[in-house]
Amino acid sequence: MEIKQENGLQKMWEEIERQLNADAAPIQELAVSYGFNLSGDESGTYVLALNNGKANVTAQETEEADCTLTMKVDDFYKLLAGKLNTTTAFMMGKLKVKGSLGLALKLENILTHYRF
């Protein structure tokens, strides 16, 4: 949560992209795009594209994403910190998934490899 107040959501996305590209082993074999519809103080729509070891984040509409996650910004920060289980969040209505729930679970596994 402190990260949000210090750097803002845009800085967090830059850090996500930086870390995934610096250590691409967990995303090496992937060709998938994740959309994020985030609501709250720092709302926005973003797409995280993973393609053969490269990560690219763009602030754009999420219609073309393979898996789109809709959640509050606060819950997004919890997800990044490893403090939000996607299955539990989905069951409690804190996370909505459009597309493959399996891809959402895979994203959670990928993120646990990094420290945000």
C-alpha positions as CSV (number, residue, x, y, z in Angstrom):
1,M,0.0,0.0,0.0
2,E,2.9,2.4,0.7
3,I,4.0,2.0,-2.9
4,K,0.7,3.4,-4.2
5,Q,1.0,6.6,-2.2
6,E,4.7,7.2,-3.0
7,N,4.7,6.4,-6.8
8,G,1.2,6.2,-8.1
9,L,-0.3,3.6,-10.4
10,Q,1.7,4.6,-13.5
11,K,5.0,4.1,-11.7
12,M,3.8,0.7,-10.5
13,W,3.1,-0.4,-14.1
14,E,6.5,0.8,-15.1
15,E,8.0,-1.3,-12.3
16,I,6.0,-4.3,-13.3
17,E,7.2,-4.0,-16.9
18,R,10.8,-3.5,-15.7
19,Q,10.9,-6.5,-13.4
20,L,9.2,-8.9,-15.9
21,N,11.7,-7.9,-18.6
22,A,14.7,-8.0,-16.3
23,D,13.8,-11.6,-15.2
24,A,11.8,-13.1,-18.0
25,A,12.1,-16.8,-17.0
26,P,8.5,-17.1,-15.7
27,I,7.1,-15.5,-18.8
28,Q,9.4,-17.1,-21.4
29,E,7.0,-19.4,-23.1
30,L,3.9,-17.2,-22.9
31,A,2.0,-15.4,-25.6
32,V,-1.0,-13.9,-23.7
33,S,-2.5,-10.5,-22.9
34,Y,-4.1,-9.5,-19.6
35,G,-6.5,-6.6,-19.3
36,F,-7.0,-4.7,-16.1
37,N,-10.0,-2.5,-15.4
38,L,-9.1,-0.8,-12.2
39,S,-11.5,1.4,-10.2
40,G,-10.9,3.7,-7.3
41,D,-8.8,6.8,-6.7
42,E,-6.3,5.9,-9.4
43,S,-8.7,4.2,-11.9
44,G,-7.7,3.2,-15.4
45,T,-7.6,0.5,-18.0
46,Y,-4.3,-1.3,-18.8
47,V,-3.1,-4.2,-20.9
48,L,-0.1,-6.3,-19.9
49,A,1.1,-8.2,-23.0
50,L,3.5,-11.1,-22.4
51,N,5.1,-12.4,-25.6
52,N,8.0,-14.9,-25.5
53,G,9.9,-13.4,-22.6
54,K,8.9,-9.7,-23.3
55,A,6.5,-7.7,-21.2
56,N,4.8,-4.6,-22.4
57,V,2.3,-2.5,-20.5
58,T,0.0,0.0,-22.2
59,A,-2.8,2.2,-20.9
60,Q,-5.6,1.2,-23.2
61,E,-9.0,-0.4,-23.5
62,T,-9.1,-4.1,-22.6
63,E,-11.5,-5.6,-25.2
64,E,-8.7,-7.5,-27.1
65,A,-7.1,-9.0,-24.0
66,D,-7.2,-12.8,-23.5
67,C,-8.1,-12.4,-19.9
68,T,-9.5,-9.3,-18.3
69,L,-9.5,-8.6,-14.5
70,T,-11.8,-6.0,-13.0
71,M,-11.0,-4.9,-9.5
72,K,-10.4,-2.0,-7.2
73,V,-7.0,-0.4,-7.3
74,D,-6.5,-1.3,-3.6
75,D,-7.1,-4.9,-4.4
76,F,-4.7,-4.7,-7.3
77,Y,-2.0,-3.6,-5.0
78,K,-2.8,-6.5,-2.6
79,L,-2.6,-8.9,-5.6
80,L,0.9,-7.5,-6.4
81,A,2.0,-7.8,-2.8
82,G,0.9,-11.5,-2.7
83,K,-1.8,-10.6,-0.1
84,L,-4.8,-11.3,-2.4
85,N,-5.6,-14.8,-3.5
86,T,-7.4,-14.6,-6.9
87,T,-9.7,-17.6,-6.2
88,T,-10.8,-16.1,-2.9
89,A,-11.2,-12.6,-4.4
90,F,-13.2,-14.1,-7.3
91,M,-15.5,-16.0,-4.9
92,M,-16.0,-12.9,-2.7
93,G,-16.8,-10.7,-5.7
94,K,-13.7,-8.5,-5.3
95,L,-12.4,-9.7,-8.7
96,K,-14.3,-10.2,-11.9
97,V,-12.7,-12.2,-14.7
98,K,-13.6,-12.0,-18.3
99,G,-12.1,-14.9,-20.3
100,S,-10.1,-17.7,-18.8
101,L,-10.0,-18.1,-15.0
102,G,-7.1,-20.4,-15.6
103,L,-5.1,-17.5,-17.1
104,A,-6.0,-15.4,-14.1
105,L,-4.6,-18.1,-11.8
106,K,-1.5,-18.3,-14.0
107,L,-1.0,-14.6,-13.6
108,E,-1.1,-14.9,-9.8
109,N,1.6,-17.6,-10.0
110,I,3.8,-15.4,-12.3
111,L,3.5,-12.4,-9.9
112,T,4.6,-14.4,-6.9
113,H,8.0,-14.7,-8.6
114,Y,8.5,-10.9,-8.3
115,R,8.5,-8.3,-5.5
116,F,6.4,-5.3,-6.1
